[in-house]
Amino acid sequence: MTWSRAAFLYEGPVRTALMRLKFAGLRTTAAAFAPWMVWALARSPPTESDPETRAITWVPLGAGRRRARGYDQAEALARAVARTMGGSARRLLDRVVETPPQARRSGPARRQALLGAFMATGLVAPRVLLIDDVLTSGATVAACALALRRAGAREVGVLAAARSLGSPVPARCYNPPMSQPGSVVARERSSR
């Protein structure tokens, strides 16, 4: 991946809202997150180039999980972000390997499980904005970015609703600027 941004930290009400989006079917939550995600991207733009030339896609769920949930939460976020940006999102990736849930795995175990898990679905734009709900170790988005690059993308940027505090900050990840004294961001920054 070329760069990554996250609108929030994965804690408190943000974590609750994303869990509801993911597991309780509250799809409208995606529309609530979209303006904040676009704001995070605008607040710390990755390049000076025209955002109109960027294709917007998402980290796809496996077919089994999509059937069980009835929808893909990352797709819902991508479509909401695209609408907020005045564009559209399109499917550029398929998950060709149904991987077990990654939440409790270490970074190396995640990377191993995701080898070859994604494949581009055809022609890929030179610049891609990849949307996901939560950025943890970066292993999933890195596997997606690799598939997109193999299909011709030169730049793959990642925009997530939130990023986890439980693992190292992925390279080139934007930290939300809200760092009130005593906040999680302030504590995290002071521990570096």
C-alpha positions in Angstrom: 0.0 0.0 0.0 1.2 3.5 -0.8 -0.4 5.3 2.2 -3.2 4.8 4.7 -5.6 7.1 6.6 -8.1 6.4 9.4 -10.9 8.7 10.6 -11.0 7.4 14.1 -9.4 5.1 16.7 -11.2 1.8 17.2 -12.4 2.3 20.7 -15.5 3.4 22.7 -18.5 4.5 20.7 -16.7 4.2 17.4 -15.9 0.5 18.1 -19.6 0.0 19.1 -20.9 1.6 15.9 -18.6 -0.4 13.7 -19.5 -3.7 15.5 -23.2 -2.8 14.8 -22.4 -2.1 11.2 -20.5 -5.4 10.9 -22.6 -7.8 13.0 -26.0 -6.2 13.7 -27.0 -5.2 10.2 -27.0 -1.4 10.8 -26.0 -0.4 7.3 -27.0 3.2 7.9 -23.9 3.5 10.1 -21.8 3.5 6.9 -23.4 6.8 5.8 -22.6 8.3 9.2 -18.9 7.4 9.0 -18.5 8.5 5.3 -18.2 12.3 5.9 -15.6 11.7 8.7 -13.6 9.4 6.5 -13.6 11.9 3.7 -12.6 14.6 6.2 -9.7 12.5 7.4 -8.5 12.1 3.8 -8.9 15.8 3.1 -7.2 16.8 6.4 -4.1 14.9 5.4 -4.1 14.4 1.6 -1.7 11.8 0.3 -0.8 13.6 -2.9 -1.4 16.8 -4.8 -2.9 14.8 -7.7 -6.6 15.0 -8.7 -8.8 12.8 -6.6 -11.2 12.4 -9.6 -8.7 10.0 -11.2 -8.9 7.6 -8.3 -11.0 4.4 -8.5 -12.8 3.6 -5.2 -13.1 0.0 -4.1 -13.3 -2.0 -0.9 -11.8 -5.0 0.9 -14.3 -7.8 0.0 -15.8 -10.3 2.4 -15.6 -13.9 1.5 -18.8 -15.3 0.0 -19.7 -17.3 3.1 -19.6 -14.3 5.4 -21.4 -12.1 2.9 -24.2 -14.6 2.8 -24.4 -14.9 6.5 -24.4 -11.1 7.0 -26.5 -10.3 4.0 -24.1 -7.6 2.9 -20.5 -6.5 3.0 -19.8 -3.7 5.5 -16.6 -2.5 3.7 -18.7 -2.2 0.5 -21.3 -0.2 2.3 -18.6 2.1 3.6 -17.0 2.4 0.1 -20.3 3.3 -1.5 -21.1 5.9 1.1 -17.6 7.4 0.9 -17.9 7.5 -2.9 -21.3 9.2 -2.7 -19.9 11.8 -0.3 -17.0 12.4 -2.7 -19.4 12.7 -5.6 -18.3 9.5 -7.3 -19.0 5.8 -7.3 -17.4 2.7 -6.0 -16.8 -0.4 -8.0 -15.7 -4.0 -7.2 -12.1 -4.4 -8.2 -11.3 -7.4 -5.9 -12.6 -10.9 -5.2 -11.7 -12.8 -2.1 -10.7 -16.2 -3.6 -9.8 -17.8 -0.4 -12.3 -17.8 2.5 -10.0 -17.0 5.4 -10.9 -17.5 9.1 -11.6 -14.4 11.1 -8.4 -12.4 11.6 -9.4 -10.5 14.8 -7.5 -12.7 17.3 -4.5 -13.5 15.1 -1.0 -12.0 15.3 0.3 -9.9 12.4 2.5 -12.7 11.0 -0.4 -15.2 11.3 -2.7 -12.8 9.5 -0.1 -12.2 6.7 0.3 -16.0 6.3 -3.5 -16.7 6.2 -4.0 -13.9 3.6 -1.4 -15.1 1.0 -3.2 -15.3 -2.3 -6.6 -14.6 -0.7 -7.4 -11.7 -3.1 -7.5 -11.4 -6.9 -8.3 -8.3 -9.0 -11.5 -8.6 -11.1 -10.2 -7.1 -14.3 -8.9 -3.7 -15.4 -7.6 -1.7 -12.5 -7.1 2.1 -12.5 -3.6 3.4 -11.9 -4.7 5.0 -8.6 -7.0 3.1 -6.3 -8.6 4.1 -3.0 -9.2 1.0 -1.0 -11.8 1.2 1.8 -12.0 -0.9 4.9 -13.8 -0.7 8.2 -10.9 -1.3 10.7 -7.2 -1.1 10.0 -5.3 -3.3 12.5 -2.0 -4.8 11.4 -2.4 -3.8 7.8 -2.1 -7.4 6.6 -5.5 -7.6 4.9 -5.1 -4.2 3.0 -1.5 -5.1 2.1 -2.7 -8.4 0.5 -5.4 -6.4 -1.4 -2.9 -3.8 -2.5 -0.6 -6.5 -3.8 -3.4 -8.0 -5.9 -4.3 -4.5 -7.2 -0.7 -3.7 -8.0 -0.3 -7.0 -9.9 -3.3 -5.9 -12.0 -1.7 -2.6 -12.9 -2.4 -0.1 -10.1 0.6 2.2 -9.4 -0.8 3.7 -6.2 -3.1 2.0 -3.6 -4.2 4.2 -0.8 -6.2 2.9 2.2 -9.0 4.8 3.9 -10.5 3.1 7.0 -13.2 4.2 9.3 -11.0 3.4 12.3 -7.6 1.9 13.2 -6.9 -0.3 16.1 -4.6 0.6 19.0 -3.7 -3.0 19.6 -0.9 -3.2 17.0 1.8 -1.1 15.5 0.7 1.9 13.4 1.1 0.8 9.7 3.7 2.8 7.8 2.4 6.1 6.5 -0.8 6.0 8.6 -2.4 9.2 9.5 -3.3 9.7 13.2 -6.5 11.6 13.9 -5.6 15.1 15.2 -8.0 15.1 18.1 -5.5 14.6 21.0 -7.0 16.2 24.1 -4.8 15.7 27.2 -5.5 12.2 28.6 -7.1 11.0 25.3 -6.1 7.7 23.8 -4.3 9.5 21.0 -2.3 11.6 23.5 -1.5 8.5 25.5 -0.4 6.6 22.4 1.7 9.5 21.1 3.4 10.0 24.5 4.4 6.3 24.6 6.5 6.5 21.5 
